[in-house]
Amino acid sequence: MTNVAAGNHQQTVAVAHAGAIPVLLSALAHAEHVDVQIQAAWCLGNLCGDGPVLRNAVIEAGIVEAMLVFFRGRFLGPDGASTKESVRSRVTDPANVQVARILAWLMANLCRGTRYATEWTKLAPLFPVLLEFVHHEDLETVIDACWGLSRTLQVLGVHGNSDNKLAASLPNDLWSGADASLDGGPPPYALVELSARLVALLTQRFLGATDDDHIRLNTPVLRAITNLASGDDTHAAVLVSAGAVPALCDVARACLLSSTPTSKSNGTSVTLTTPPGHTPVAFAREALLALSNMAAAGSPRMVLDFLAAGPVAGVWLAIATAAARNIAEIDRRAVRETVWGVANASSGMDTDVARTVLGTCDAEWRAALLALVACGLHPTGAESSANAQYDAEVREKAADAVHNLVHVLPESSWLHDDDARYLAENVLPWIPRRSAQYATVAATRDKIIKDARRVRERDEVGLVDGLDGMMLG
C-alpha cells in the first residue's frame, strides 16, 4: 500500500478510494508492532503529500488523534506520566531514529498549505510533537520538523490575518495538554523554547553535516522565524530575547553583501553556499522580511530593544546605500524588505527610534533614501519593466521612511528644503498620497495642488481624492 501510494496521482487516489485511510489510522494508533505503525505512518505521509484533497481527508478522518496516541504510547512512560526530560531522552534515543524520521516527515506533509484558522485549530495539538522533534540530533528529522513548524505557523504570516492570537493556544506540553496563556502572564515556555532552538539551528552546525545539508535546514528555519515574527508583539519580544536579531543580520549581510557568505553568531561560523535552485539571496530576503516584521512591534520601547539587539540599522543602511548606487546590482526584493523595515521601525513617530535608526549617518541615510524614493520613476527598457512592481514598492516605502523620520525630527538638517521641493515635484505623479508630506513652502504646496488636479483629470492615479483639503487644511 505504501508503494502504491507513492506512485502517481491516480495510484495514490486509488489507495484512498479503496478505504485505506481508516485502516491506516487504526494501525498507526493501535497496532501491536512498531514496524506496522511505522509503515502505516509512511503510507499516510504519501497520501498527505499528494495534495490538499487527500490531506484534508486524512485530517478529517482523525490523523491528529491517531498520531498523539502513537506518540504517547511510544515516548511516554507506561502510566503516561513523564517529565519533559524523560520524553526528550526517549525521542532522541538512537533506537527511535527511524520512528522520528517517519513521523517528522508525515507531519511536514500534513502541515503543508496551512493558511487558515480552522486548519491551525486542527493541527495545533501536534505542536508539542514538532517541538520535540526539532530538538532531535538527527538532521533529517530536524529538517522535516522545521518544515512542519514553518507550515503550521504560516497562519501567522498571512498579511492582514486577524487570527494572530491563535498562537496563544499553543499547548505547553504533550503530557498535560495545558494551553498557554498570554493574558497578563509570561509567554508560554513552548514559544520561548522554540525561538531559542530556531536561532541555535541558524547559527550552529550539525556534526558531519555538509554545507548543502545546512542549506536544506536553514530554508525552513528562516521561514519559521519569519512566520513567528509576523505574529503579535509577544513573538517579536521572544525572538529578540532569543538572539534572533544578530543572527538574522549576519545572514542578510553575508548572503547579500559579501562574496564569501558566512554567518557568525555565538562564536560559531556557518558557510552558506549556493544550492541548486536556491541562492543565498533568498536567505537574505527571508532574514530581512523577519527583521521588518519584528520592526513593526507595537511600542517604541520594543522597537528600541529590537534595534539595540543587533546591527540591524547598519545592515539596512548598507543595503540601502548599495541599492542607491545602482539598484540593478542588488536584489530588488531584498531592497524592498529593507525599506519596509526602516518604515516599520519609524512608523511609531518616536524621536528616540528615529535617532537610533539614523545614528551618526545622517548624510548616508539622506542620500540613500532620496535615491530610493526616486528609483524607477521613469522606467525604461525590459529590465526596468520587469522590476517595476518592486521599484514602485521600494519607492513608496522609502517615501514613508523619509516622512516618518522628518516628521519626528523637524529640527534635523539631514533633509534640506531643496530635497523637500524635489520630492514634492517628482514624487507626486507616482505617489500622490505622499506628496503633502513634502510640501514645506507655499509655492511647493500650490504646485502640488495643480499637479494633483491634472493627474486626477487624466485619471492616471485614483489615490488623489481629498488631497486638496488635506494640504490646504
Order of alpha helices (4+ residues) and beta strands (2+ residues): alpha-alpha-alpha-alpha-alpha-alpha-alpha-alpha-alpha-alpha-alpha-alpha-alpha-alpha-alpha-beta-beta-alpha-alpha-alpha-alpha-alpha-alpha-alpha-alpha-alpha-alpha-alpha
